[in-house]
Amino acid sequence: MTEKTAPQPTVFSLKNRSTPLIISGPCSAETEGQLLNTAKQLKATGIVHLLRAGIWKPRTRPGSFEGVGAVGLQWLQTAKAETGLPTTVEVATTEHVEQALAHGVDVLWIGARTSVNPFAVQTIADALKGVDITVLVKNPINPDLNLWIGAIERIKNAGITEVGAIHRGFSRYGEQTYRNAPNWQIPIELMRKFPDLPMICDPSHICGRRDLLQKVSQKALDLSFDGLMLETHIDPDNAWSDARQQITPEQFHEMYKALAFRKPIAEDLEADPLEESRLKIDRLDEEIMTLLAQRMDVATAIGSIKKLHHLRVYQPERWEVINKRMIEQGADAGLSQPFIEQYLKAIHAESIEKQMNVIND
């Protein structure tokens, strides 16, 4: 096939959208026909803003399908020319960046196996200096918020102004329900720290199976994510990679139509009832903070007693009694055990810290 002259990409804007950003396409570009047919079917849905395809596939073990390589970029050019859909691919090396840019790819994304490595991210950032393009950064495979932030900062420091994040879940040994555990609190904290950073959810890699895609997609939208990246394939059962998590463009369209797109604020609701409830929450939060401060004062006093009598700070038997009692009380109050356990762990850690400060003073 004769290589086409790459069309010049315009910078793809991630912000100020009236509807969620939708990215879709096959896990892997397998053949030109497979990619082009998928792209045409996605275009026909009228809901897709960006066509994705894996060109280079970092696989866990050698011998798996690792992508068609640069020839797939030519297929993406054809798909873009025939459908008008902007394109996006994953890049992991300087060479990937150069080849993607040479073929007019509109958006680059950095995968989870790359964002976990600051050296790798920096080489990509160096290759992007002076380039005006949109870059998405997937969370690293391990649940480390600062590592994710660091990868985003490296790309921003290269002068890239259109930067977004993709939440694709985190590796966790023994995970049963999901391919990659969502750990929603991590992307939520990233959104809190960087409210202007667009956040996309990748339910395909979180779920690893089709039957959970709608549930996870809906949760992401309800948590104010800015868009979704979902893998689609014209024949998902026979896909060369990640077959279980892919769906057809038609199935994706039906799933999309079943999603609830809720408003960020209640424009049609009288302000008073909502504001009254918010004020109640604020007052309760203030009371909780006051009670926690009082609890830490007591913990500090206990630290003084332990110091006086040469007692150890951490006493496992006492902690087990508290833990068991609070979990039972939490269940009676309708609170989930994971929440109570997280709460107790944080309380205990702060109490230990207060007592250690007294002991070492």
N, C-alpha and C positions, 0 to 999 in steps of 0.2 A: 504494500500500500504506500502511495506517495504521501509524504508528510505534508500536512497542510500548514499554511501560514497562520500563526496563532493570532486570533483576534485580540485586540488590546482590552484587558479587563478594566471596568470601572470599579472604584472602591465600593464594595458591597456594604450597605449600611445595616447595622444590627439594631439600631435604636429607633424610637418614635414610630412604632408600628401599631396599627389599629387592631391587628389580629396577631396571634402567636406566630413566630417564625417556624416554618415547617421545612425540615431537611429530610430528604428520603432518597433511597436508591439501594442498590445491592451491597451486601457486605463486601463482595469482591466482584470486580469486572472480570468476567470469564471469557466471553467472546464479544465481538463487536455487535452481533445480532442480539445477544442477551441484554447488553447494556442499552442499546438503542431502543429495543422494544419496551424495556422497563421505563426508560425515560419518556417515551411517547405516552404510555399508559398513565404515568404520574402527571404529565402535563395535562392530560384529558380530565383529571380529577379537578383541576382548578384550585387546588389547595397548597401545592408545593412551591416553595420559593427558591429552593436550592437543591441541586442534584448531587448526591454523594456517591462515591464508589471507591472501594479499596483497590489500590494499584500495587502497593507494596504491603504485604501482610506479615507483621512480626508474629510468628507462631511460637507457641510454647516449646514444641519439640521439633527437631529437624525431620524432614520427610513429609510434613504437612504441606498443603498448597500455600505457597508464599507470595502469590500474586503474579500477574502477567508481566509486570514491569512497565517500562516507559511506553510500550506499544498501546497500553490502555489509555494513556493520555491523548493519543490520537483519536481513540474511540470517543473519549469525552468531548473532544473538539467537535466531532461529527454530531454527537447528541446535542450539544449546545447550539450548533448551527441549525439543526432541524427542529428543535423545540423552543429555543430561546431561554432555556433554563440556565442560570449561572451554575458553575460547578465548584465542587470542593473535594479535596483529597487529603489523606494523612501523609505527613512528611516526617522523616526521622533522621535524615542526614542532610548535609550541605548539598550533595548531589541531587537528592530528591527535590529540595527547594529550587535549585537551578532548573531542573527539568520541568517541574510544574509551572514555574514562571514562564519558561520558554514556550509552553503550550497554552498559555492564556488561562490557566486555572484562576478562578475569581477569589476563592477563599481557601486557606490552608488550615488544617487542624493538626495539633500535636497530640499523639496518643498517650494512653496511660502508661505504657511501658517506656515511653520517652520522658514524660513529665516527671517521672520518679528520679531521673538522673540530671542533676544541675549542669554537669559538664555537657551532656547531649543537648539540653535546652539552650545552653549558651552558644554552642556552635551554630544552631539554627538561628538564634537571635543575631549572631554576627553576620550570617548569610543574608539576613533580611534588612540590614542597615541600608538606608537610602531607598527602600522599596515601599511603595504606597499600596498596601494590600490588607485585607481583613484576616485576622488569625484567631482561631478558637483553641483553647487549651483544655484538654480533658484532665480530670483529676488523676493524680498518681494512683497506682494500684493499691498502695497501702494508705490507710486513713490518717493522713498527715496534712492538716490544713495549711501549716506554714510552708510545706513543700509545694503545695498547689499555688499559694500566693507567690512564692518565690519564682515559680515558672512564669506566672503572669507578669510579674514585675520585670523579669529578664526580657520578655518580648516587648513590653512597653518601653523599657530603657533603650531598645533598639530604634525607637522612633515610630513604632506602629501605634496608630491612634485608634483604629477600630479593632478592639480586642474583646473577646467574649470567653465565657467558661462553659464547659460541658460536663455535666454530672453523669457518670456512667457506672457508679457504684464502686465498692472496694472489695478486694480479695479478703476472704475470711475462711480459715481452715474449718472444715466441717459444716459450712453453710449448706442448708438443705433446700430452703424455699427459693432462693434467688441464686443466679449465677454469680452475681456480685452484690454484696449487701448494700442497701441504699444508704444507710447511715445519714438520714435526712438532716440531722442537726449540723453536719459539716457544711453542705452547700448553703443551708440557711444562715449559718454564721458568716460564710463568705459574702452572702448578699447583705448581711447587716453591716459588715465592715466596708464593703464597696457597693453602695446602693445604686451606682450608675453603671455597674458591670453587668452586661446582659448574661443571663444564666439559662442555658439550654439543658434539657433532660434527655438522656439517651436510654429510654426504657428497654431497648433491644438487649443491650449489654447488662443492664441491671437484672432483667428477667431471665434471659437465656432460654425462654420458652414462650410460645405464642399466647397461651391462655392467661398470662398475667399482664400482657401489654396494656390493655385498656385500663385496668385498675391502677397501674403505676403511672400511666400517662395522665389520668384524671387527678391523681394525687399531686403530681408535679404542677399541673395547672392551678389546682386549689392552693398550692403553696407559693403562687405568684411567680413561677418560672416563666421565662419569656418565650419559650418555644420547645419544640420536640425534634429529636433526630431519631427516625425509625427506619430500620432496614427492610427493604422490599425487593422482591424477586419475581420474575414471571413464572418460575417453577421452583418454589422454595424447598420442596421436599428433596429435590435433586441438586440443590446448591452445592458448590464445591467447598464452601466453608460456612459454619454457623447456620446450618439448615433449620434447626429447631426454633430459632428466634426470628426467622424471616416470614413475612406474609406477602401476599400478592398486592399490587397497587389497588385493586378493587376492594380487597379486604381492609386495607388501610383506610380507604375512603369511607367505607361503612363504619369502621371504628371511629373515625374522626367525627362523622355526623352524629354519633351517639355520645360524644363527649359533651360535658356541660362547661360552657365558657362563662364563668362567673365574673361579675364586675368587681373592681377593686374597692369601690365605695358605693354606698346605697344612695344613689342620686334621687330615687323615687320614694325614699323612706323619710318620714319626718325625722328631723335631727334630734329631737328631745329624747325619745326612747333609747336610741343608740348612744347618745352622749351620756345619758344617765347610767347605762350599763358600763360604759368605759370608765366613768368616775368611780363606780363601785370597784372595778378591777384595780384602779389606781390606789384607792384607799386600802384595799386588801393587800396589795403589794407593799405598801408602806408599813402595814401592821406586821407582815411577814418579815420585812427587813429589821424592824424593831425587835421582834422576838428572836431572830437569829443573832442579833448583836447581844441581846441579854443572855442567850445560850452560850455564846463565846466568852462572855464575862464569867459565867459559872465555870466553864472549862478552864479558863485562866486561873481561877481560884483553886480548882482541883489540882492544877499543875503545881501551885505553891505548896499544897498539902503533900503531894507526892515528893516534892523536893525536900521538904522538911523531914519526911520519914524514909527517905532514900528508896522510894518505890519506882518501879519501871513505869514509863509513860504508857506504852501499849500493853493492854491486858486483854488477851483474846477471849477469855471466858466471858468477861463483862460485855465485850463487843458483840459476841454471839447472842447473848440474852437480849440486848437492845435490838439487834437486827431482826431476830425472830418476832419480837413483840411488835415492832413497827410495821413489819410486812403484814402481820395479821390485822393490825388496826387499819392499815392502808386498804387492805382488801375489803374490810367491813365498810370503809368509807367510799368504796367504788373506785379506788385508784389502782392502776396496774402495777404488778410486781416489778417489771423493769424500771418504771418511773421511781418507785420507792427505793429500789436498790441504788439507782443513780443518785438520788437525793441523799440517801444515807452515806454513800461513799464520799460525796463532796463534804457533807457535814463532818464526817469522821476525820477526813484529811485535814480540814481547817482546825478542828479541835486538837488533833495531834500536834499540828504546827504551833498553835498557841501554847500548849503545854511544854513543847520542846524549847520554845523561846524562854519560858520561865526557868526550866531546868538548867539551861546553858547560860543564864544571865549571871 
